[in-house]
């Protein structure tokens, strides 16, 4: 079994309140969950209205599949015009860990 985790640090566009932030982040989280069948959550920077840390995780018996899914999630977030992807970091846990 392989477990992959992806942290996406994003800068939100024209957002001036936490309510507006939720209106931008929630559809991103829902889209990733629906399109890629992964676990997704806003995992950090909840107090900042222009930044968000989105966590994504996937599980599979094949490490390459986990990497492919997480790479696709990263590309999907980077392609969204309402936010800017500042950084992305992947981690993988496998049977040897």
Secondary structure, 3 states (H helix, E strand, C coil): CEEEEEEEEEEECCCCCHHHHHHHHHHHHHHHHHHHCCEEEEEECCCCCCEEEEEEEEEECCHHHHHHHHHHHHHHHHCCCCEEEEEEEEEEECCCC
